[in-house]
Amino acid sequence: MNGQGHVAYVAPTLKGPAVIYHQDLSGQEGLAATLSAHFQCPALLVMTYNETVLLYQLYVNGDLADTYVSSPHEELELGDVAADGNVEVLCQAFEMEHAEARVERVLRRPTHPTRGYALAVNRHGELARALGLPLFAAGAGFNDVEMGELPAGQGFDPGQLKKTK
């Protein structure tokens, strides 16, 4: 990441995936694809919009394999990409096939203040939990970490958090 000029915070975990808080929101897709190709692994890029919309892009070995948007929004430019999310592809990427029913419920539950997910961060946290991914990834971003608002949760070690140059 340093060699390509990416500015980010990287939070490694003891046994599992790293969480990357990238500074350049417009460059996240390229970084996710590059890291996925380089390490021959899945990379799940998760973003929120307007506090209520959750979006993800899943890259597997550098290729875009799946996309999801929790609820369409006229201000989001999604192009021709189908964004329903493919539960089977997502679970397979993280070897969590046994969690397909749970992931399906998380993705399909409506965005609604009383009958669903009021905030995208809640959906993100439940998705991370269902896939066995670090919970501290949900609700934090580069600017939060930069201002000293560190994520919290099992597996997060502030002493291991590194900023790229």
TIVO-2410 file (N, C-alpha, C; in nm, 3 decimals):
# residues 165
REC num residu      c1      c2      c3 atome chaine
REC   1      M   0.083  -0.119   0.000     N      A
REC   1      M   0.000   0.000   0.000    CA      A
REC   1      M   0.087   0.125   0.000     C      A
REC   2      N   0.195   0.120   0.077     N      A
REC   2      N   0.286   0.235   0.077    CA      A
REC   2      N   0.343   0.261  -0.061     C      A
REC   3      G   0.380   0.155  -0.132     N      A
REC   3      G   0.441   0.168  -0.264    CA      A
REC   3      G   0.348   0.231  -0.366     C      A
REC   4      Q   0.217   0.215  -0.346     N      A
REC   4      Q   0.121   0.272  -0.440    CA      A
REC   4      Q   0.062   0.403  -0.389     C      A
REC   5      G   0.110   0.451  -0.275     N      A
REC   5      G   0.068   0.581  -0.224    CA      A
REC   5      G  -0.067   0.582  -0.154     C      A
REC   6      H  -0.114   0.467  -0.110     N      A
REC   6      H  -0.243   0.462  -0.038    CA      A
REC   6      H  -0.224   0.504   0.106     C      A
REC   7      V  -0.308   0.595   0.151     N      A
REC   7      V  -0.307   0.638   0.290    CA      A
REC   7      V  -0.425   0.570   0.357     C      A
REC   8      A  -0.394   0.491   0.460     N      A
REC   8      A  -0.498   0.414   0.527    CA      A
REC   8      A  -0.449   0.373   0.664     C      A
REC   9      Y  -0.542   0.336   0.747     N      A
REC   9      Y  -0.510   0.268   0.872    CA      A
REC   9      Y  -0.540   0.120   0.850     C      A
REC  10      V  -0.449   0.036   0.895     N      A
REC  10      V  -0.466  -0.108   0.881    CA      A
REC  10      V  -0.471  -0.167   1.022     C      A
REC  11      A  -0.578  -0.241   1.047     N      A
REC  11      A  -0.596  -0.307   1.177    CA      A
REC  11      A  -0.591  -0.457   1.154     C      A
REC  12      P  -0.475  -0.518   1.180     N      A
REC  12      P  -0.467  -0.663   1.164    CA      A
REC  12      P  -0.538  -0.733   1.280     C      A
REC  13      T  -0.579  -0.855   1.256     N      A
REC  13      T  -0.637  -0.936   1.364    CA      A
REC  13      T  -0.544  -1.053   1.388     C      A
REC  14      L  -0.557  -1.115   1.503     N      A
REC  14      L  -0.469  -1.227   1.536    CA      A
REC  14      L  -0.491  -1.346   1.444     C      A
REC  15      K  -0.613  -1.384   1.426     N      A
REC  15      K  -0.645  -1.497   1.339    CA      A
REC  15      K  -0.763  -1.457   1.252     C      A
REC  16      G  -0.734  -1.397   1.140     N      A
REC  16      G  -0.843  -1.357   1.053    CA      A
REC  16      G  -0.805  -1.241   0.965     C      A
REC  17      P  -0.906  -1.183   0.904     N      A
REC  17      P  -0.882  -1.076   0.807    CA      A
REC  17      P  -0.842  -0.944   0.872     C      A
REC  18      A  -0.771  -0.865   0.796     N      A
REC  18      A  -0.737  -0.730   0.839    CA      A
REC  18      A  -0.851  -0.637   0.800     C      A
REC  19      V  -0.862  -0.527   0.871     N      A
REC  19      V  -0.959  -0.423   0.839    CA      A
REC  19      V  -0.880  -0.301   0.794     C      A
REC  20      I  -0.919  -0.245   0.681     N      A
REC  20      I  -0.848  -0.129   0.626    CA      A
REC  20      I  -0.944  -0.012   0.622     C      A
REC  21      Y  -0.901   0.098   0.682     N      A
REC  21      Y  -0.975   0.223   0.680    CA      A
REC  21      Y  -0.903   0.315   0.583     C      A
REC  22      H  -0.953   0.324   0.460     N      A
REC  22      H  -0.886   0.396   0.351    CA      A
REC  22      H  -0.927   0.542   0.350     C      A
REC  23      Q  -0.831   0.630   0.327     N      A
REC  23      Q  -0.858   0.774   0.326    CA      A
REC  23      Q  -0.936   0.819   0.204     C      A
REC  24      D  -0.901   0.766   0.087     N      A
REC  24      D  -0.959   0.812  -0.038    CA      A
REC  24      D  -1.082   0.729  -0.073     C      A
REC  25      L  -1.200   0.781  -0.044     N      A
REC  25      L  -1.323   0.708  -0.070    CA      A
REC  25      L  -1.339   0.672  -0.217     C      A
REC  26      S  -1.289   0.756  -0.307     N      A
REC  26      S  -1.305   0.729  -0.449    CA      A
REC  26      S  -1.209   0.621  -0.499     C      A
REC  27      G  -1.109   0.586  -0.419     N      A
REC  27      G  -1.012   0.485  -0.461    CA      A
REC  27      G  -1.028   0.351  -0.394     C      A
REC  28      Q  -1.134   0.334  -0.318     N      A
REC  28      Q  -1.150   0.210  -0.241    CA      A
REC  28      Q  -1.172   0.087  -0.328     C      A
REC  29      E  -1.249   0.102  -0.436     N      A
REC  29      E  -1.276  -0.013  -0.522    CA      A
REC  29      E  -1.146  -0.067  -0.581     C      A
REC  30      G  -1.063   0.022  -0.631     N      A
REC  30      G  -0.936  -0.020  -0.689    CA      A
REC  30      G  -0.845  -0.085  -0.587     C      A
REC  31      L  -0.842  -0.031  -0.467     N      A
REC  31      L  -0.760  -0.090  -0.362    CA      A
REC  31      L  -0.810  -0.229  -0.324     C      A
REC  32      A  -0.941  -0.244  -0.308     N      A
REC  32      A  -0.996  -0.375  -0.273    CA      A
REC  32      A  -0.964  -0.478  -0.380     C      A
REC  33      A  -0.979  -0.440  -0.506     N      A
REC  33      A  -0.948  -0.532  -0.615    CA      A
REC  33      A  -0.800  -0.568  -0.617     C      A
REC  34      T  -0.715  -0.470  -0.597     N      A
REC  34      T  -0.570  -0.492  -0.598    CA      A
REC  34      T  -0.526  -0.584  -0.484     C      A
REC  35      L  -0.575  -0.557  -0.364     N      A
REC  35      L  -0.538  -0.641  -0.249    CA      A
REC  35      L  -0.590  -0.784  -0.265     C      A
REC  36      S  -0.713  -0.796  -0.316     N      A
REC  36      S  -0.769  -0.927  -0.338    CA      A
REC  36      S  -0.687  -1.007  -0.439     C      A
REC  37      A  -0.645  -0.941  -0.546     N      A
REC  37      A  -0.564  -1.008  -0.648    CA      A
REC  37      A  -0.426  -1.043  -0.593     C      A
REC  38      H  -0.364  -0.949  -0.524     N      A
REC  38      H  -0.229  -0.970  -0.474    CA      A
REC  38      H  -0.222  -1.085  -0.373     C      A
REC  39      F  -0.317  -1.088  -0.281     N      A
REC  39      F  -0.316  -1.190  -0.176    CA      A
REC  39      F  -0.401  -1.313  -0.211     C      A
REC  40      Q  -0.465  -1.311  -0.330     N      A
REC  40      Q  -0.551  -1.421  -0.374    CA      A
REC  40      Q  -0.651  -1.457  -0.265     C      A
REC  41      C  -0.729  -1.356  -0.226     N      A
REC  41      C  -0.825  -1.372  -0.117    CA      A
REC  41      C  -0.947  -1.286  -0.144     C      A
REC  42      P  -1.052  -1.308  -0.067     N      A
REC  42      P  -1.167  -1.218  -0.079    CA      A
REC  42      P  -1.139  -1.085  -0.011     C      A
REC  43      A  -1.195  -0.980  -0.066     N      A
REC  43      A  -1.190  -0.847  -0.004    CA      A
REC  43      A  -1.331  -0.791  -0.009     C      A
REC  44      L  -1.385  -0.759   0.106     N      A
REC  44      L  -1.520  -0.705   0.114    CA      A
REC  44      L  -1.511  -0.557   0.145     C      A
REC  45      L  -1.550  -0.476   0.049     N      A
REC  45      L  -1.554  -0.331   0.064    CA      A
REC  45      L  -1.694  -0.293   0.108     C      A
REC  46      V  -1.707  -0.235   0.225     N      A
REC  46      V  -1.837  -0.198   0.279    CA      A
REC  46      V  -1.841  -0.047   0.298     C      A
REC  47      M  -1.951   0.013   0.252     N      A
REC  47      M  -1.968   0.158   0.263    CA      A
REC  47      M  -2.111   0.187   0.310     C      A
REC  48      T  -2.129   0.304   0.365     N      A
REC  48      T  -2.264   0.346   0.400    CA      A
REC  48      T  -2.293   0.477   0.328     C      A
REC  49      Y  -2.422   0.502   0.309     N      A
REC  49      Y  -2.465   0.626   0.247    CA      A
REC  49      Y  -2.582   0.680   0.328     C      A
REC  50      N  -2.573   0.806   0.364     N      A
REC  50      N  -2.682   0.874   0.432    CA      A
REC  50      N  -2.725   0.802   0.562     C      A
REC  51      E  -2.634   0.736   0.625     N      A
REC  51      E  -2.652   0.664   0.752    CA      A
REC  51      E  -2.748   0.547   0.746     C      A
REC  52      T  -2.825   0.531   0.640     N      A
REC  52      T  -2.925   0.424   0.637    CA      A
REC  52      T  -2.898   0.320   0.528     C      A
REC  53      V  -2.820   0.353   0.428     N      A
REC  53      V  -2.798   0.263   0.315    CA      A
REC  53      V  -2.662   0.195   0.330     C      A
REC  54      L  -2.663   0.062   0.323     N      A
REC  54      L  -2.539  -0.016   0.326    CA      A
REC  54      L  -2.511  -0.067   0.185     C      A
REC  55      L  -2.387  -0.050   0.143     N      A
REC  55      L  -2.343  -0.099   0.013    CA      A
REC  55      L  -2.221  -0.187   0.035     C      A
REC  56      Y  -2.209  -0.292  -0.045     N      A
REC  56      Y  -2.083  -0.366  -0.043    CA      A
REC  56      Y  -2.047  -0.411  -0.183     C      A
REC  57      Q  -1.917  -0.431  -0.200     N      A
REC  57      Q  -1.862  -0.493  -0.320    CA      A
REC  57      Q  -1.767  -0.601  -0.272     C      A
REC  58      L  -1.786  -0.721  -0.324     N      A
REC  58      L  -1.701  -0.834  -0.289    CA      A
REC  58      L  -1.609  -0.863  -0.406     C      A
REC  59      Y  -1.479  -0.864  -0.378     N      A
REC  59      Y  -1.379  -0.899  -0.477    CA      A
REC  59      Y  -1.320  -1.034  -0.437     C      A
REC  60      V  -1.309  -1.124  -0.532     N      A
REC  60      V  -1.248  -1.254  -0.507    CA      A
REC  60      V  -1.135  -1.272  -0.606     C      A
REC  61      N  -1.014  -1.285  -0.554     N      A
REC  61      N  -0.894  -1.298  -0.637    CA      A
REC  61      N  -0.884  -1.185  -0.740     C      A
REC  62      G  -0.925  -1.066  -0.700     N      A
REC  62      G  -0.913  -0.947  -0.782    CA      A
REC  62      G  -1.033  -0.914  -0.868     C      A
REC  63      D  -1.128  -1.006  -0.878     N      A
REC  63      D  -1.245  -0.984  -0.964    CA      A
REC  63      D  -1.367  -0.947  -0.880     C      A
REC  64      L  -1.448  -0.855  -0.932     N      A
REC  64      L  -1.573  -0.821  -0.867    CA      A
REC  64      L  -1.666  -0.941  -0.877     C      A
REC  65      A  -1.706  -0.995  -0.762     N      A
REC  65      A  -1.786  -1.117  -0.759    CA      A
REC  65      A  -1.930  -1.092  -0.714     C      A
REC  66      D  -1.953  -0.984  -0.639     N      A
REC  66      D  -2.087  -0.961  -0.586    CA      A
REC  66      D  -2.098  -0.815  -0.543     C      A
REC  67      T  -2.221  -0.763  -0.553     N      A
REC  67      T  -2.250  -0.628  -0.506    CA      A
REC  67      T  -2.384  -0.627  -0.436     C      A
REC  68      Y  -2.402  -0.528  -0.350     N      A
REC  68      Y  -2.525  -0.519  -0.271    CA      A
REC  68      Y  -2.551  -0.374  -0.234     C      A
REC  69      V  -2.679  -0.336  -0.238     N      A
REC  69      V  -2.725  -0.207  -0.185    CA      A
REC  69      V  -2.851  -0.237  -0.106     C      A
REC  70      S  -2.854  -0.196   0.020     N      A
REC  70      S  -2.967  -0.231   0.106    CA      A
REC  70      S  -3.098  -0.168   0.061     C      A
REC  71      S  -3.092  -0.047   0.011     N      A
REC  71      S  -3.212   0.016  -0.044    CA      A
REC  71      S  -3.168   0.120  -0.147     C      A
REC  72      P  -3.226   0.114  -0.266     N      A
REC  72      P  -3.187   0.208  -0.370    CA      A
REC  72      P  -3.211   0.353  -0.327     C      A
REC  73      H  -3.131   0.441  -0.379     N      A
REC  73      H  -3.143   0.583  -0.346    CA      A
REC  73      H  -3.112   0.660  -0.473     C      A
REC  74      E  -3.194   0.757  -0.505     N      A
REC  74      E  -3.178   0.828  -0.633    CA      A
REC  74      E  -3.045   0.901  -0.645     C      A
REC  75      E  -2.980   0.933  -0.536     N      A
REC  75      E  -2.852   1.004  -0.543    CA      A
REC  75      E  -2.733   0.911  -0.563     C      A
REC  76      L  -2.755   0.780  -0.552     N      A
REC  76      L  -2.648   0.684  -0.574    CA      A
REC  76      L  -2.640   0.649  -0.721     C      A
REC  77      E  -2.522   0.661  -0.778     N      A
REC  77      E  -2.501   0.624  -0.918    CA      A
REC  77      E  -2.446   0.483  -0.921     C      A
REC  78      L  -2.534   0.387  -0.944     N      A
REC  78      L  -2.495   0.247  -0.941    CA      A
REC  78      L  -2.471   0.190  -1.080     C      A
REC  79      G  -2.508   0.262  -1.182     N      A
REC  79      G  -2.491   0.213  -1.318    CA      A
REC  79      G  -2.577   0.091  -1.344     C      A
REC  80      D  -2.525  -0.002  -1.421     N      A
REC  80      D  -2.601  -0.122  -1.458    CA      A
REC  80      D  -2.574  -0.238  -1.364     C      A
REC  81      V  -2.506  -0.215  -1.255     N      A
REC  81      V  -2.469  -0.322  -1.163    CA      A
REC  81      V  -2.590  -0.368  -1.085     C      A
REC  82      A  -2.618  -0.497  -1.092     N      A
REC  82      A  -2.723  -0.553  -1.007    CA      A
REC  82      A  -2.670  -0.556  -0.865     C      A
REC  83      A  -2.747  -0.506  -0.772     N      A
REC  83      A  -2.695  -0.490  -0.637    CA      A
REC  83      A  -2.781  -0.559  -0.533     C      A
REC  84      D  -2.833  -0.677  -0.566     N      A
REC  84      D  -2.917  -0.751  -0.472    CA      A
REC  84      D  -2.837  -0.831  -0.372     C      A
REC  85      G  -2.711  -0.855  -0.400     N      A
REC  85      G  -2.629  -0.938  -0.314    CA      A
REC  85      G  -2.658  -1.085  -0.338     C      A
REC  86      N  -2.555  -1.163  -0.357     N      A
REC  86      N  -2.568  -1.306  -0.378    CA      A
REC  86      N  -2.517  -1.375  -0.252     C      A
REC  87      V  -2.609  -1.421  -0.171     N      A
REC  87      V  -2.575  -1.480  -0.041    CA      A
REC  87      V  -2.481  -1.599  -0.057     C      A
REC  88      E  -2.505  -1.681  -0.157     N      A
REC  88      E  -2.422  -1.799  -0.177    CA      A
REC  88      E  -2.278  -1.761  -0.209     C      A
REC  89      V  -2.260  -1.664  -0.299     N      A
REC  89      V  -2.126  -1.619  -0.336    CA      A
REC  89      V  -2.057  -1.554  -0.217     C      A
REC  90      L  -2.129  -1.470  -0.144     N      A
REC  90      L  -2.071  -1.401  -0.029    CA      A
REC  90      L  -2.027  -1.500   0.079     C      A
REC  91      C  -2.112  -1.593   0.113     N      A
REC  91      C  -2.079  -1.690   0.217    CA      A
REC  91      C  -1.966  -1.784   0.173     C      A
REC  92      Q  -1.967  -1.823   0.048     N      A
REC  92      Q  -1.862  -1.911  -0.003    CA      A
REC  92      Q  -1.725  -1.842   0.003     C      A
REC  93      A  -1.722  -1.713  -0.027     N      A
REC  93      A  -1.595  -1.639  -0.027    CA      A
REC  93      A  -1.528  -1.644   0.109     C      A
REC  94      F  -1.608  -1.645   0.216     N      A
REC  94      F  -1.553  -1.646   0.352    CA      A
REC  94      F  -1.567  -1.782   0.421     C      A
REC  95      E  -1.595  -1.885   0.339     N      A
REC  95      E  -1.610  -2.022   0.389    CA      A
REC  95      E  -1.711  -2.030   0.502     C      A
REC  96      M  -1.825  -1.962   0.483     N      A
REC  96      M  -1.931  -1.958   0.583    CA      A
REC  96      M  -2.063  -2.005   0.523     C      A
REC  97      E  -2.057  -2.110   0.443     N      A
REC  97      E  -2.176  -2.162   0.377    CA      A
REC  97      E  -2.287  -2.195   0.477     C      A
REC  98      H  -2.250  -2.239   0.596     N      A
REC  98      H  -2.349  -2.273   0.698    CA      A
REC  98      H  -2.428  -2.151   0.747     C      A
REC  99      A  -2.383  -2.031   0.714     N      A
REC  99      A  -2.448  -1.909   0.761    CA      A
REC  99      A  -2.538  -1.845   0.656     C      A
REC 100      E  -2.565  -1.915   0.547     N      A
REC 100      E  -2.641  -1.855   0.437    CA      A
REC 100      E  -2.778  -1.804   0.481     C      A
REC 101      A  -2.850  -1.879   0.561     N      A
REC 101      A  -2.984  -1.836   0.604    CA      A
REC 101      A  -2.974  -1.708   0.687     C      A
REC 102      R  -2.877  -1.703   0.774     N      A
REC 102      R  -2.859  -1.584   0.859    CA      A
REC 102      R  -2.820  -1.462   0.775     C      A
REC 103      V  -2.728  -1.480   0.682     N      A
REC 103      V  -2.685  -1.370   0.595    CA      A
REC 103      V  -2.803  -1.323   0.509     C      A
REC 104      E  -2.881  -1.416   0.461     N      A
REC 104      E  -3.000  -1.382   0.382    CA      A
REC 104      E  -3.093  -1.292   0.462     C      A
REC 105      R  -3.118  -1.325   0.587     N      A
REC 105      R  -3.205  -1.242   0.673    CA      A
REC 105      R  -3.147  -1.102   0.691     C      A
REC 106      V  -3.016  -1.093   0.709     N      A
REC 106      V  -2.952  -0.962   0.728    CA      A
REC 106      V  -2.967  -0.877   0.602     C      A
REC 107      L  -2.941  -0.936   0.488     N      A
REC 107      L  -2.947  -0.859   0.363    CA      A
REC 107      L  -3.089  -0.821   0.324     C      A
REC 108      R  -3.185  -0.904   0.354     N      A
REC 108      R  -3.322  -0.880   0.307    CA      A
REC 108      R  -3.410  -0.804   0.406     C      A
REC 109      R  -3.366  -0.792   0.529     N      A
REC 109      R  -3.445  -0.718   0.627    CA      A
REC 109      R  -3.455  -0.573   0.581     C      A
REC 110      P  -3.574  -0.513   0.587     N      A
REC 110      P  -3.591  -0.378   0.533    CA      A
REC 110      P  -3.517  -0.271   0.614     C      A
REC 111      T  -3.494  -0.160   0.548     N      A
REC 111      T  -3.442  -0.041   0.616    CA      A
REC 111      T  -3.564   0.036   0.664     C      A
REC 112      H  -3.585   0.037   0.792     N      A
REC 112      H  -3.703   0.101   0.849    CA      A
REC 112      H  -3.675   0.132   0.995     C      A
REC 113      P  -3.718   0.247   1.043     N      A
REC 113      P  -3.683   0.286   1.181    CA      A
REC 113      P  -3.738   0.195   1.290     C      A
REC 114      T  -3.847   0.123   1.264     N      A
REC 114      T  -3.903   0.039   1.370    CA      A
REC 114      T  -3.915  -0.109   1.333     C      A
REC 115      R  -3.920  -0.141   1.202     N      A
REC 115      R  -3.941  -0.280   1.162    CA      A
REC 115      R  -3.821  -0.339   1.089     C      A
REC 116      G  -3.708  -0.282   1.101     N      A
REC 116      G  -3.591  -0.332   1.029    CA      A
REC 116      G  -3.466  -0.267   1.084     C      A
REC 117      Y  -3.373  -0.243   0.996     N      A
REC 117      Y  -3.250  -0.175   1.035    CA      A
REC 117      Y  -3.269  -0.025   1.016     C      A
REC 118      A  -3.264   0.049   1.124     N      A
REC 118      A  -3.276   0.194   1.115    CA      A
REC 118      A  -3.147   0.255   1.061     C      A
REC 119      L  -3.034   0.194   1.096     N      A
REC 119      L  -2.903   0.247   1.055    CA      A
REC 119      L  -2.822   0.141   0.982     C      A
REC 120      A  -2.748   0.183   0.882     N      A
REC 120      A  -2.664   0.092   0.804    CA      A
REC 120      A  -2.558   0.026   0.891     C      A
REC 121      V  -2.509   0.096   0.991     N      A
REC 121      V  -2.405   0.040   1.077    CA      A
REC 121      V  -2.456  -0.084   1.150     C      A
REC 122      N  -2.584  -0.087   1.184     N      A
REC 122      N  -2.641  -0.206   1.249    CA      A
REC 122      N  -2.642  -0.325   1.153     C      A
REC 123      R  -2.682  -0.301   1.028     N      A
REC 123      R  -2.680  -0.408   0.928    CA      A
REC 123      R  -2.536  -0.454   0.904     C      A
REC 124      H  -2.444  -0.360   0.898     N      A
REC 124      H  -2.303  -0.394   0.876    CA      A
REC 124      H  -2.252  -0.482   0.990     C      A
REC 125      G  -2.283  -0.446   1.113     N      A
REC 125      G  -2.239  -0.525   1.227    CA      A
REC 125      G  -2.297  -0.666   1.225     C      A
REC 126      E  -2.424  -0.678   1.192     N      A
REC 126      E  -2.487  -0.810   1.185    CA      A
REC 126      E  -2.431  -0.893   1.070     C      A
REC 127      L  -2.401  -0.829   0.959     N      A
REC 127      L  -2.340  -0.899   0.847    CA      A
REC 127      L  -2.200  -0.949   0.885     C      A
REC 128      A  -2.122  -0.864   0.949     N      A
REC 128      A  -1.989  -0.905   0.994    CA      A
REC 128      A  -1.999  -1.023   1.091     C      A
REC 129      R  -2.091  -1.017   1.183     N      A
REC 129      R  -2.110  -1.124   1.281    CA      A
REC 129      R  -2.146  -1.255   1.209     C      A
REC 130      A  -2.238  -1.248   1.114     N      A
REC 130      A  -2.283  -1.367   1.042    CA      A
REC 130      A  -2.171  -1.430   0.959     C      A
REC 131      L  -2.082  -1.346   0.905     N      A
REC 131      L  -1.972  -1.396   0.822    CA      A
REC 131      L  -1.846  -1.427   0.901     C      A
REC 132      G  -1.848  -1.403   1.031     N      A
REC 132      G  -1.730  -1.427   1.113    CA      A
REC 132      G  -1.619  -1.326   1.090     C      A
REC 133      L  -1.657  -1.205   1.049     N      A
REC 133      L  -1.560  -1.099   1.024    CA      A
REC 133      L  -1.551  -1.008   1.146     C      A
REC 134      P  -1.444  -0.930   1.157     N      A
REC 134      P  -1.427  -0.843   1.274    CA      A
REC 134      P  -1.541  -0.742   1.290     C      A
REC 135      L  -1.601  -0.742   1.407     N      A
REC 135      L  -1.711  -0.650   1.435    CA      A
REC 135      L  -1.665  -0.506   1.442     C      A
REC 136      F  -1.538  -0.485   1.475     N      A
REC 136      F  -1.490  -0.348   1.488    CA      A
REC 136      F  -1.481  -0.275   1.355     C      A
REC 137      A  -1.504  -0.346   1.246     N      A
REC 137      A  -1.505  -0.281   1.114    CA      A
REC 137      A  -1.629  -0.195   1.097     C      A
REC 138      A  -1.737  -0.231   1.164     N      A
REC 138      A  -1.864  -0.161   1.147    CA      A
REC 138      A  -1.864  -0.029   1.224     C      A
REC 139      G  -1.902   0.076   1.156     N      A
REC 139      G  -1.921   0.204   1.222    CA      A
REC 139      G  -1.797   0.290   1.236     C      A
REC 140      A  -1.689   0.251   1.175     N      A
REC 140      A  -1.567   0.332   1.185    CA      A
REC 140      A  -1.512   0.356   1.045     C      A
REC 141      G  -1.442   0.465   1.031     N      A
REC 141      G  -1.379   0.499   0.904    CA      A
REC 141      G  -1.248   0.571   0.927     C      A
REC 142      F  -1.182   0.604   0.820     N      A
REC 142      F  -1.051   0.670   0.827    CA      A
REC 142      F  -1.057   0.796   0.912     C      A
REC 143      N  -1.153   0.884   0.886     N      A
REC 143      N  -1.160   1.010   0.959    CA      A
REC 143      N  -1.183   0.989   1.107     C      A
REC 144      D  -1.263   0.889   1.143     N      A
REC 144      D  -1.285   0.859   1.284    CA      A
REC 144      D  -1.153   0.823   1.351     C      A
REC 145      V  -1.078   0.732   1.289     N      A
REC 145      V  -0.951   0.688   1.345    CA      A
REC 145      V  -0.853   0.805   1.350     C      A
REC 146      E  -0.851   0.884   1.245     N      A
REC 146      E  -0.761   1.000   1.238    CA      A
REC 146      E  -0.786   1.098   1.352     C      A
REC 147      M  -0.912   1.113   1.393     N      A
REC 147      M  -0.947   1.204   1.502    CA      A
REC 147      M  -0.932   1.139   1.640     C      A
REC 148      G  -0.889   1.014   1.642     N      A
REC 148      G  -0.868   0.947   1.769    CA      A
REC 148      G  -0.987   0.869   1.819     C      A
REC 149      E  -1.093   0.859   1.740     N      A
REC 149      E  -1.209   0.779   1.777    CA      A
REC 149      E  -1.187   0.638   1.726     C      A
REC 150      L  -1.117   0.560   1.806     N      A
REC 150      L  -1.079   0.426   1.764    CA      A
REC 150      L  -1.196   0.330   1.773     C      A
REC 151      P  -1.199   0.235   1.680     N      A
REC 151      P  -1.303   0.133   1.688    CA      A
REC 151      P  -1.282   0.048   1.812     C      A
REC 152      A  -1.383  -0.024   1.851     N      A
REC 152      A  -1.372  -0.112   1.967    CA      A
REC 152      A  -1.435  -0.245   1.931     C      A
REC 153      G  -1.393  -0.345   1.999     N      A
REC 153      G  -1.453  -0.476   1.978    CA      A
REC 153      G  -1.350  -0.585   1.987     C      A
REC 154      Q  -1.400  -0.705   1.996     N      A
REC 154      Q  -1.314  -0.822   2.007    CA      A
REC 154      Q  -1.219  -0.830   1.889     C      A
REC 155      G  -1.093  -0.853   1.917     N      A
REC 155      G  -0.992  -0.866   1.813    CA      A
REC 155      G  -0.922  -0.736   1.778     C      A
REC 156      F  -0.975  -0.622   1.822     N      A
REC 156      F  -0.909  -0.495   1.790    CA      A
REC 156      F  -0.803  -0.465   1.894     C      A
REC 157      D  -0.682  -0.442   1.847     N      A
REC 157      D  -0.570  -0.408   1.933    CA      A
REC 157      D  -0.516  -0.273   1.887     C      A
REC 158      P  -0.542  -0.166   1.963     N      A
REC 158      P  -0.495  -0.033   1.920    CA      A
REC 158      P  -0.344  -0.028   1.898     C      A
REC 159      G  -0.269  -0.111   1.968     N      A
REC 159      G  -0.124  -0.113   1.953    CA      A
REC 159      G  -0.080  -0.170   1.818     C      A
REC 160      Q  -0.167  -0.244   1.753     N      A
REC 160      Q  -0.134  -0.303   1.623    CA      A
REC 160      Q  -0.181  -0.218   1.505     C      A
REC 161      L  -0.257  -0.113   1.533     N      A
REC 161      L  -0.309  -0.026   1.428    CA      A
REC 161      L  -0.193   0.050   1.364     C      A
REC 162      K  -0.182   0.039   1.231     N      A
REC 162      K  -0.072   0.103   1.158    CA      A
REC 162      K  -0.128   0.196   1.052     C      A
REC 163      K  -0.062   0.309   1.035     N      A
REC 163      K  -0.098   0.402   0.929    CA      A
REC 163      K   0.004   0.390   0.817     C      A
REC 164      T  -0.046   0.375   0.695     N      A
REC 164      T   0.045   0.371   0.582    CA      A
REC 164      T   0.095   0.512   0.554     C      A
REC 165      K   0.202   0.521   0.478     N      A
REC 165      K   0.263   0.651   0.452    CA      A
REC 165      K   0.223   0.704   0.317     C      A
***
